[in-house]
Amino acid sequence: MEENMKPLRPYERIDTLKQFLEHDRKVLRFYCYWDDTESMFGDPRELILHYFLADDTMEMYEVVLPNSGRDAVPKFLHRGKLPK
């Protein structure tokens, strides 16, 4: 119990290789809904969020239905880390 009470030091190195090897090719998928109807030309949008456990990055795709009048863009948010 006393080991868990010790705070992390800023100079201690976090083993990212271990995290990568344990969680390689593991992705969390979340189905999201963005209600933008309060803005002038806003409408609800469906999004898919992928969270990569290996390197703590994420990306978002917009679900575009056929004949919806929207251009199909490859990604809504490119893969990368988000600032806290």
ROLO-859162 format. One line per field, with one value per residue: residue in one letter; x, y, z of N, C-alpha, C in turn. Coordinates in nm, 3 decimals. Each point is the difference from the previous one (the first is absolute). Layout:
N
resn	A|...
n.xx	X|...
n.yy	Y|...
n.zz	Z|...
ca.xx	X|...
ca.yy	Y|...
ca.zz	Z|...
c.xx	X|...
c.yy	Y|...
c.zz	Z|...
***
This chain:
84
resn	M|E|E|N|M|K|P|L|R|P|Y|E|R|I|D|T|L|K|Q|F|L|E|H|D|R|K|V|L|R|F|Y|C|Y|W|D|D|T|E|S|M|F|G|D|P|R|E|L|I|L|H|Y|F|L|A|D|D|T|M|E|M|Y|E|V|V|L|P|N|S|G|R|D|A|V|P|K|F|L|H|R|G|K|L|P|K
n.xx	0.082|0.114|0.022|-0.130|0.044|0.107|0.014|-0.042|0.123|0.016|0.105|-0.101|0.058|-0.099|-0.020|0.021|0.117|-0.005|-0.044|0.094|0.088|-0.049|-0.010|0.096|-0.053|-0.004|-0.125|-0.033|-0.123|-0.028|-0.130|0.021|-0.062|0.008|-0.070|0.005|-0.121|0.070|0.099|0.038|0.101|-0.005|0.045|-0.072|0.113|0.022|0.074|0.115|0.026|0.124|0.019|0.125|-0.006|0.057|-0.053|-0.119|-0.028|-0.063|-0.106|-0.061|-0.102|-0.045|-0.115|0.027|-0.129|-0.026|0.016|0.093|0.066|0.075|0.114|0.043|0.033|0.129|0.032|-0.068|0.081|0.116|0.065|-0.012|0.088|-0.092|0.014|0.051
n.yy	-0.119|-0.006|-0.103|-0.025|0.034|-0.053|0.133|0.017|-0.019|0.128|-0.034|-0.069|-0.096|0.028|-0.129|0.075|-0.062|-0.009|0.126|0.031|-0.077|0.052|0.120|-0.063|0.075|0.064|0.008|0.110|-0.042|0.129|-0.017|0.112|0.094|0.086|0.059|0.046|-0.033|0.040|-0.042|0.097|-0.065|-0.016|-0.121|-0.102|-0.041|-0.109|-0.035|-0.047|-0.026|-0.002|-0.074|0.030|-0.119|-0.033|0.111|-0.030|-0.039|0.094|-0.048|0.086|-0.081|0.067|-0.043|-0.016|0.016|-0.097|0.090|0.031|0.022|-0.085|0.067|-0.114|0.052|-0.024|0.112|-0.004|-0.087|0.046|-0.113|0.013|0.054|0.000|0.133|-0.010
n.zz	0.000|0.069|-0.083|0.012|0.120|-0.058|-0.008|-0.124|-0.028|-0.028|0.072|0.058|-0.064|-0.081|0.020|-0.111|-0.002|0.131|0.006|-0.090|0.063|0.111|-0.056|-0.066|-0.096|0.117|-0.043|0.066|-0.024|-0.019|0.011|-0.068|0.065|-0.101|0.095|-0.125|0.045|0.105|-0.077|-0.082|-0.052|0.128|0.004|0.042|0.058|-0.069|0.104|-0.044|0.128|-0.048|0.109|-0.035|0.059|-0.114|-0.052|0.051|-0.123|-0.070|-0.067|-0.083|-0.030|-0.104|0.048|-0.130|0.007|-0.087|-0.095|0.090|-0.113|0.067|-0.007|-0.049|0.118|-0.022|0.064|0.112|0.065|-0.046|-0.013|0.130|0.079|0.095|0.004|0.122
ca.xx	-0.082|0.086|0.056|-0.099|-0.017|0.111|-0.035|0.093|0.094|0.005|0.120|-0.010|-0.034|-0.113|0.039|-0.096|0.017|-0.083|-0.139|-0.020|0.001|-0.118|-0.125|0.013|-0.117|-0.123|-0.064|-0.134|-0.087|-0.116|-0.093|-0.028|-0.107|0.024|-0.122|0.041|-0.120|-0.015|0.068|-0.086|-0.022|0.044|-0.087|0.065|0.098|0.046|0.145|0.063|0.126|0.092|0.104|0.104|0.059|0.145|0.071|-0.092|-0.044|-0.138|-0.042|-0.145|-0.058|-0.140|-0.081|-0.075|-0.090|-0.011|-0.102|-0.033|0.032|0.128|0.118|0.062|0.139|0.060|0.006|-0.048|0.114|0.110|0.055|0.101|-0.027|-0.071|0.053|-0.090
ca.yy	0.119|0.118|0.023|0.071|0.136|0.084|0.070|-0.012|0.109|0.043|-0.050|-0.144|-0.032|-0.090|-0.099|0.001|-0.122|-0.103|0.032|-0.033|-0.144|-0.059|0.045|0.015|-0.035|0.007|0.128|0.018|0.070|0.064|0.062|0.131|0.078|0.143|0.076|0.137|0.064|0.137|0.094|0.046|-0.106|-0.123|-0.117|-0.108|-0.081|-0.122|-0.012|-0.118|0.037|-0.112|0.030|-0.101|-0.022|-0.016|0.127|0.100|0.095|-0.020|0.057|0.001|-0.009|0.038|-0.096|0.072|-0.091|0.030|0.096|0.090|0.136|0.039|-0.061|-0.100|0.031|-0.121|0.003|0.119|0.042|-0.090|-0.071|0.073|0.017|0.122|0.060|-0.009
ca.zz	0.000|0.006|-0.133|-0.081|0.050|-0.044|-0.123|-0.112|-0.013|-0.141|-0.065|-0.021|-0.139|-0.019|-0.099|-0.109|-0.079|0.063|-0.035|-0.141|-0.020|0.063|-0.061|-0.145|-0.081|0.079|-0.025|0.054|-0.095|0.061|-0.093|0.057|-0.060|0.021|-0.029|-0.032|-0.053|0.051|-0.090|-0.109|-0.098|0.064|0.003|0.076|-0.073|0.065|-0.010|0.058|0.063|0.025|0.098|-0.013|0.131|-0.009|0.013|0.055|-0.101|-0.041|-0.127|-0.013|-0.133|-0.008|-0.073|-0.103|-0.070|-0.143|-0.039|0.111|-0.039|0.057|-0.060|0.087|0.032|0.056|0.145|0.066|0.080|-0.029|0.115|0.076|0.142|0.035|0.123|0.116
c.xx	0.087|0.063|-0.095|-0.018|0.111|-0.038|0.104|0.090|0.006|0.121|-0.004|-0.052|-0.116|0.034|-0.106|0.014|-0.085|-0.147|-0.028|-0.008|-0.124|-0.128|0.009|-0.123|-0.129|-0.057|-0.137|-0.080|-0.121|-0.086|-0.050|-0.111|0.024|-0.124|0.037|-0.119|-0.017|0.073|-0.087|-0.031|0.041|-0.105|0.070|0.093|0.037|0.150|0.045|0.136|0.080|0.107|0.100|0.074|0.153|0.074|-0.088|-0.035|-0.144|-0.024|-0.152|-0.039|-0.145|-0.074|-0.087|-0.083|-0.004|-0.118|-0.043|0.030|0.132|0.112|0.060|0.146|0.062|0.001|-0.054|0.112|0.111|0.057|0.111|-0.038|-0.074|0.062|-0.102|-0.065
c.yy	0.126|0.029|0.081|0.144|0.093|0.071|-0.025|0.123|0.041|-0.055|-0.151|-0.027|-0.099|-0.093|-0.007|-0.123|-0.113|0.022|-0.037|-0.150|-0.068|0.031|0.020|-0.055|-0.009|0.141|0.000|0.080|0.053|0.060|0.130|0.069|0.146|0.075|0.146|0.081|0.143|0.102|0.024|-0.111|-0.136|-0.109|-0.110|-0.081|-0.122|-0.016|-0.132|0.044|-0.127|0.048|-0.115|-0.013|-0.006|0.131|0.115|0.110|-0.031|0.063|-0.010|-0.004|0.047|-0.105|0.079|-0.102|0.034|0.093|0.092|0.147|0.049|-0.068|-0.098|0.036|-0.121|-0.002|0.133|0.063|-0.100|-0.060|0.081|0.008|0.131|0.057|-0.011|0.132
c.zz	0.000|-0.137|-0.086|0.044|-0.044|-0.130|-0.109|-0.006|-0.147|-0.075|-0.020|-0.140|-0.003|-0.115|-0.110|-0.088|0.058|-0.034|-0.145|-0.022|0.060|-0.076|-0.150|-0.069|0.082|-0.012|0.066|-0.101|0.075|-0.110|0.065|-0.079|0.035|-0.044|-0.017|-0.051|0.049|-0.087|-0.123|-0.102|0.056|-0.008|0.078|-0.090|0.081|-0.027|0.060|0.051|0.026|0.097|-0.002|0.133|-0.004|0.023|0.048|-0.100|-0.038|-0.137|-0.006|-0.146|0.008|-0.083|-0.098|-0.077|-0.148|-0.027|0.114|-0.035|0.056|-0.077|0.101|0.018|0.067|0.153|0.052|0.083|-0.023|0.128|0.065|0.146|0.020|0.126|0.112|0.028
***
